[in-house]
Amino acid sequence: MERRALTAAGVCLLAGSASAQVTLEPIATGYAGTDISGDGEAIAGNVTLDGSYETFRWTRATGVVRLGRSSVIAFGSGAGHPNISYDGTRVSATIADVTTTFVTGGVWDESTGWADCMPPLLPDSVNIDGAYCDGWGLSGDGQTLVGLYWCNSVSGGGSAHAYTWNTTTGSAGLSASGTPSSRANDANYDGTVVVGWQSNEFGAWQPTAWRSGVKHLLSDTDILCMAEACNADGSIVVGNTAIGPVVNESRVASFWTWNGTGYDETIIGNLPGTPIGSTGRAWANSIADDAMIIVGGNNFFDNGPFSVSTGFIWTPRTGMFDVVDYLGDNGITLPADVQVSGLQSISADASTILVLFQDTTTFELSTALLHIPVACSAADITTQGAGAGNTNYGMPDGVVSAADIQYYVNLFTTSDPNADFTTTGAGVGDPGYGVPDGSITAADIQFYVNLYIAGCP
């Protein structure tokens, strides 16, 4: 079978003012990356080239290393989502136990190998089709795995319920028996905030967060939606929600911000050209720790491996835009038969995005790292030389230049909220200095000028 998946030779890097800053680094063909470390130097995912869906870890020093214990090899089926800790030393996944007797969640450590999460079992645990539980997410410190476990159902058999497993305290359920089904997808850095979904009485998944075990329903949806991830302190959760009438609801990317007692919802939306209704959808699945960049996927036609898909980037300044346009603006073109399946994850430091590609002819998957500029100071607010017609207009480039001044002037003259840098009249010694106040005045101009003069370290 001819291979046309993404390779180093298959990516065309064209010369341009921004191409030295934005680069696309192919990692592996036949490997589907699912999560990235805090600094972008390690990833975890599934081996797809042989159909094993074995968990792998990649680092720059080791390359791809297969971690074994594939539940697909042992039992012919699998679920879950490999994740990796911020420091890249720990990986979580759904695995077969060491005796290949059952499926469980597991955490792999580079020093000690795999640790099984169950057994010991929770009091209401049951074995469903050979599985006790699945692993879907990992806290940033690598100490807490989250996912679903199978428990007794009031109607007989079993149902899926969200759970956590910690290296010191073991397993704990997040939903009591008899309540609707649920699943945990991710956790914040220390595992105190967990996000995922809980079903309503009709079986629709609804985005949900648990803060120190207390449940918060994020969105009351009637179709399958969920929370996918959160930032390090759990103050912002990303995922998707539903908009429109029940008979023709659309799933759109969204995020929720903690207000002290609950979460406030913000709709990101879909990319232009996405049909209204169930044939298209968007989802946010990762956020940088400073909350300035959110990434995810967008399906224009949602049909499994035959989907017409891409990835999106969202920032407060730029809004939502197609990553393919962003690559093109920065002189990077993709092979004709390769599409972006989605942006799987962004590193906590916002320097690297994990991109999953699919060959539209062979359906082969490949993984690459998109290295993007990180702002070197608060004055770095746009890409050098980018104009209003460019997708990267408003993205930092690691350089403070005249382009940033021009961009700020545009923000100020249009009364854009992003021009609000400081409290009116506050001086250097005042507590309000540098704190936005909801008004855009000459004080904001002076504050930005001071940032600009300071430049980058």
C-alpha positions in Angstrom: 0.0 0.0 0.0 1.4 3.4 -1.0 2.1 5.6 2.0 1.3 9.3 1.6 1.1 10.1 5.3 3.0 13.1 6.7 6.7 12.8 6.6 9.5 15.3 6.8 9.9 15.2 3.0 6.1 15.6 2.5 5.9 18.9 4.3 6.8 22.0 2.2 8.4 24.7 4.3 8.5 27.9 2.3 10.7 30.9 3.1 8.9 33.8 4.7 9.1 36.3 7.5 7.2 34.0 9.9 8.5 30.6 8.9 11.5 30.8 11.1 9.2 31.1 14.1 6.4 28.6 13.2 7.6 25.1 12.4 6.0 21.7 11.9 8.0 18.7 13.0 6.8 15.2 11.8 7.3 12.6 14.6 6.0 9.3 13.4 3.6 7.6 10.8 1.4 4.9 12.2 1.4 6.4 15.6 -1.5 8.5 16.9 -0.3 11.0 19.6 -2.9 11.9 22.2 -1.2 14.0 24.8 1.9 16.2 25.3 4.1 17.1 28.2 4.2 20.5 29.8 7.2 21.6 27.8 6.3 19.8 24.5 9.3 17.5 24.7 7.4 14.2 25.2 4.2 12.7 24.0 2.0 9.7 24.6 -0.4 7.9 22.3 -1.5 4.7 20.6 0.3 2.5 18.0 -2.0 2.3 15.0 0.3 0.9 12.2 -0.3 -2.7 13.3 -3.8 -2.3 14.8 -2.5 -3.1 18.3 -3.3 0.3 19.9 -0.5 -0.3 22.3 0.5 2.7 24.3 3.7 4.5 23.4 5.8 7.3 24.7 8.0 9.5 22.6 10.8 11.7 23.8 13.5 13.5 21.8 16.1 11.4 23.5 14.5 7.9 23.1 12.2 8.3 20.0 9.1 6.0 20.1 9.1 3.4 22.8 6.2 0.9 23.0 5.1 0.3 26.6 3.3 -3.1 26.2 0.2 -4.4 28.0 -2.1 -3.6 25.1 -5.7 -4.6 25.9 -6.4 -4.9 22.1 -3.7 -7.5 21.7 -4.9 -9.4 24.8 -8.7 -9.1 24.5 -9.4 -7.7 21.0 -10.9 -4.5 22.3 -9.8 -1.3 24.1 -10.9 2.1 25.2 -9.5 5.1 26.8 -7.0 7.8 26.0 -3.2 7.7 26.8 -2.0 10.8 28.7 1.3 12.0 29.9 2.5 14.0 33.0 3.9 17.5 32.7 7.4 16.3 33.2 7.0 13.4 30.7 8.0 10.7 33.1 4.5 9.1 33.7 1.9 7.8 31.2 -1.6 6.7 31.8 -3.7 4.3 29.6 -6.1 1.4 29.5 -4.1 -1.8 29.7 -4.3 -5.6 30.2 -3.2 -6.7 33.7 0.1 -8.5 33.9 -1.6 -12.0 33.7 -3.8 -10.9 30.8 -6.9 -11.8 32.8 -8.7 -8.5 32.8 -8.6 -4.9 31.5 -7.8 -2.1 33.9 -6.5 1.5 34.0 -2.8 1.8 34.5 0.0 4.4 35.1 3.4 3.8 33.7 6.5 5.2 35.3 9.9 5.4 33.5 11.6 3.9 36.6 9.1 1.2 37.7 6.9 0.4 34.7 3.1 -0.2 34.9 1.0 0.0 38.1 -2.6 -1.4 37.9 -5.4 0.8 39.3 -7.8 -2.1 39.9 -7.9 -4.3 41.8 -8.2 -3.5 44.7 -11.8 -3.0 43.5 -14.4 -0.5 44.7 -17.3 -2.0 46.7 -19.7 -1.9 43.8 -17.2 -2.9 41.0 -18.1 -5.5 38.5 -16.3 -7.0 35.5 -18.0 -6.2 32.2 -16.7 -8.0 29.1 -13.4 -8.6 30.9 -12.8 -5.0 32.0 -12.9 -3.4 35.5 -12.0 0.1 34.4 -10.5 2.3 31.7 -7.9 5.1 31.9 -8.9 8.4 30.2 -6.8 11.1 31.8 -3.9 12.0 34.0 -3.2 14.9 36.4 -0.3 17.1 35.5 1.8 15.8 38.4 1.2 12.3 37.2 -0.2 11.1 40.5 -3.9 10.8 39.7 -5.5 8.8 36.9 -9.1 9.4 35.9 -11.6 7.5 33.8 -14.6 5.2 34.2 -15.1 2.0 36.1 -17.9 -0.6 35.8 -20.2 -0.8 38.7 -23.5 -2.5 39.7 -26.5 -1.0 38.0 -29.9 -0.8 39.8 -31.4 -2.4 36.7 -28.9 -5.3 36.7 -25.7 -5.7 34.8 -23.3 -2.8 35.0 -23.0 0.9 34.2 -20.0 3.2 33.7 -19.1 5.7 36.4 -16.4 8.3 36.8 -13.5 7.5 39.1 -10.1 8.6 40.2 -7.1 6.6 41.2 -4.2 8.1 43.2 -0.8 6.6 43.8 -1.2 7.0 47.6 -5.0 6.8 48.3 -6.1 4.3 45.6 -9.4 4.4 43.8 -12.5 6.5 44.5 -15.8 6.8 42.6 -17.1 10.2 41.7 -20.8 9.1 41.2 -22.8 6.9 43.4 -24.4 3.7 42.2 -27.9 4.2 40.7 -27.0 7.6 39.3 -26.7 8.2 35.5 -23.6 7.0 33.7 -20.5 9.2 33.8 -16.8 9.3 32.8 -13.8 11.4 33.8 -11.7 12.6 30.9 -9.0 14.8 32.5 -7.7 16.3 35.8 -5.9 19.5 36.7 -2.3 19.5 37.9 -2.8 18.2 41.4 -5.9 16.1 40.7 -8.3 18.2 42.8 -10.4 19.2 39.7 -11.7 16.5 37.4 -13.7 17.0 34.2 -15.7 14.8 31.9 -19.4 14.0 31.5 -22.5 12.6 33.2 -25.6 11.4 31.3 -29.0 12.7 31.8 -32.1 10.5 32.2 -32.3 10.1 28.4 -28.6 9.0 28.0 -27.3 12.3 26.6 -23.8 13.2 27.8 -23.5 16.5 29.6 -20.3 18.4 30.3 -19.4 18.0 34.0 -16.7 19.0 36.5 -15.9 17.7 40.0 -14.1 20.1 42.3 -12.8 18.3 45.4 -15.5 15.7 44.6 -18.3 18.2 44.4 -20.1 17.9 41.1 -20.8 20.9 38.8 -23.0 20.5 35.7 -21.4 22.7 33.1 -24.1 22.6 30.4 -27.5 21.0 30.2 -27.3 19.3 26.8 -29.6 16.9 25.1 -27.0 15.4 22.7 -23.5 13.9 23.4 -21.3 16.7 24.7 -18.5 16.6 27.3 -15.7 18.5 29.1 -12.4 17.3 27.7 -9.6 19.1 29.7 -8.7 21.9 32.1 -5.8 24.1 32.9 -3.4 23.5 35.8 -5.5 25.1 38.5 -8.9 23.9 37.1 -10.2 27.5 36.7 -11.0 27.0 33.0 -12.5 23.8 31.5 -12.7 23.1 27.8 -15.0 20.9 25.7 -18.1 21.3 23.7 -21.8 22.1 24.2 -25.0 22.2 22.2 -26.7 25.2 20.7 -29.9 25.5 18.7 -33.3 23.8 18.8 -33.4 20.2 20.2 -34.5 18.9 16.8 -31.4 20.3 15.1 -28.8 20.9 17.8 -25.2 21.7 16.8 -22.2 20.7 18.9 -19.8 23.6 19.3 -16.5 24.2 21.0 -16.8 26.0 24.3 -15.1 26.7 27.6 -16.2 27.3 31.2 -14.6 29.7 33.7 -14.8 29.3 37.5 -16.4 32.3 39.1 -16.0 31.3 42.8 -19.2 29.3 43.1 -19.7 27.8 39.6 -18.6 27.9 36.0 -19.7 30.5 33.4 -20.0 29.2 29.8 -18.4 30.8 26.8 -19.2 29.6 23.3 -16.3 29.3 20.9 -18.4 27.9 18.0 -17.6 26.1 14.8 -15.4 27.0 11.9 -17.1 28.7 8.9 -18.6 26.1 6.6 -19.6 23.7 9.3 -23.2 22.5 8.7 -25.8 23.2 11.3 -26.9 20.0 13.1 -25.4 16.6 13.7 -23.3 16.3 10.4 -20.7 18.7 11.7 -19.2 19.5 15.1 -16.3 21.2 16.9 -14.7 20.4 20.3 -12.0 22.0 22.4 -9.7 19.5 24.0 -6.7 21.3 25.4 -5.8 24.6 26.9 -2.4 26.3 27.8 -2.0 27.0 31.5 -2.2 30.8 30.9 -5.5 30.2 29.2 -4.4 32.3 26.2 -4.6 29.5 23.7 -7.2 26.7 23.3 -7.0 24.0 20.6 -9.3 21.3 19.3 -10.9 19.7 16.3 -13.6 20.6 13.8 -15.5 18.1 11.6 -17.3 19.6 8.6 -18.7 16.1 7.9 -18.8 13.8 10.9 -18.5 10.1 9.8 -15.7 8.4 11.7 -12.6 7.7 9.5 -14.4 9.2 6.5 -14.9 12.6 8.3 -13.9 15.8 6.6 -11.9 17.4 9.4 -9.4 20.0 10.5 -8.1 21.5 13.7 -8.6 24.9 15.2 -6.7 27.4 17.4 -8.5 30.0 19.6 -7.1 33.0 21.4 -8.9 35.9 23.0 -7.4 38.3 20.4 -7.9 36.2 17.2 -11.0 34.2 18.0 -11.3 30.7 16.3 -9.3 29.9 13.1 -8.4 26.9 11.1 -4.9 25.5 11.8 -4.5 24.8 8.0 -4.9 28.5 7.3 -2.4 29.3 10.0 0.1 26.9 8.5 -0.4 28.4 5.1 0.1 31.9 6.5 3.4 30.8 7.8 4.6 29.1 4.6 3.8 25.5 5.5 1.7 23.5 3.0 0.5 19.9 3.5 0.4 17.0 0.9 -2.8 17.0 -1.1 -4.0 13.7 0.4 -3.4 14.6 4.0 -5.9 16.3 6.3 -5.7 17.4 9.9 -7.8 15.1 12.1 -7.5 17.4 15.0 -5.2 19.2 17.4 -4.8 16.7 20.2 -3.1 18.8 22.9 -1.1 21.9 23.6 1.8 22.0 26.0 1.2 23.8 29.3 3.8 26.5 28.3 1.9 27.1 25.0 5.0 26.4 22.9 3.9 23.2 21.1 0.7 21.8 19.7 0.3 18.0 19.1 -1.3 17.5 15.6 -2.9 14.3 14.3 -3.0 13.9 10.6 -4.8 11.3 8.4 -4.1 10.2 4.9 -7.5 10.5 3.1 -6.8 7.6 0.8 -5.2 5.0 3.1 -6.6 6.4 6.4 -3.2 6.0 7.9 -2.5 8.3 10.9 0.6 10.3 11.6 1.7 12.7 14.4 3.6 15.9 14.3 4.6 18.8 16.6 3.6 22.3 15.7 6.0 24.7 17.3 4.5 28.2 17.8 6.0 31.4 19.1 5.4 32.2 22.8 5.0 35.8 23.8 8.3 37.1 25.2 6.5 39.9 27.0 3.1 41.4 27.4 3.9 43.7 24.6 4.3 40.9 22.1 0.8 40.7 20.7 1.1 39.9 17.0 3.3 38.3 14.4 5.9 40.5 12.8 4.7 41.7 9.4 1.3 40.0 9.6 -1.6 42.1 8.3 -5.3 42.0 9.1 -5.9 39.5 6.3 -3.6 36.9 7.8 -4.8 34.2 10.2 -1.8 34.7 12.5 -2.7 38.4 12.9 -2.8 38.7 16.7 -0.6 35.7 17.5 2.7 36.5 19.3 6.0 35.7 17.6 8.7 36.2 20.3 9.7 39.6 18.9 8.5 43.1 20.0 8.4 45.2 16.8 6.5 48.0 15.1 3.9 45.3 14.1 2.9 45.1 17.7 2.5 48.9 18.0 0.3 48.9 14.9 -1.7 46.0 16.2 -2.3 47.8 19.6 -3.3 51.0 17.8 -5.9 49.0 15.9 -7.2 47.4 19.1 -7.4 50.8 20.8 -9.1 52.7 17.9 -11.8 49.9 17.6 -12.3 49.8 21.4 -11.4 46.1 21.4 -11.4 44.7 25.0 -7.9 43.4 24.4 -6.6 47.0 24.5 -7.6 47.3 28.1 -4.3 46.9 29.9 -4.6 48.9 33.1 -6.9 50.8 35.5 -7.6 54.4 34.6 -5.3 56.9 36.3 -3.3 54.2 38.2 0.4 54.9 38.5 3.3 52.5 39.0 2.8 52.5 42.8 -0.9 51.9 42.7 -2.5 48.4 43.1 -4.5 49.0 40.0 -1.5 49.5 37.8 -1.6 46.8 35.1 -5.1 45.6 36.1 -7.8 45.9 33.4 -10.8 48.0 34.5 -13.3 47.6 31.7 -12.5 51.0 30.1 -10.0 51.9 27.4 -8.3 55.2 27.9 -5.0 57.0 27.5 -3.8 55.2 30.6 -3.9 52.0 28.6 -1.8 53.5 25.8 0.8 54.7 28.3 0.9 51.3 30.0 1.4 49.5 26.6 4.1 52.0 25.6 6.0 51.2 28.8 5.7 47.5 28.1 7.0 48.1 24.5 10.0 50.1 25.7 10.9 47.3 28.2 10.9 44.9 25.2 11.9 41.3 25.7 14.4 40.0 28.2 
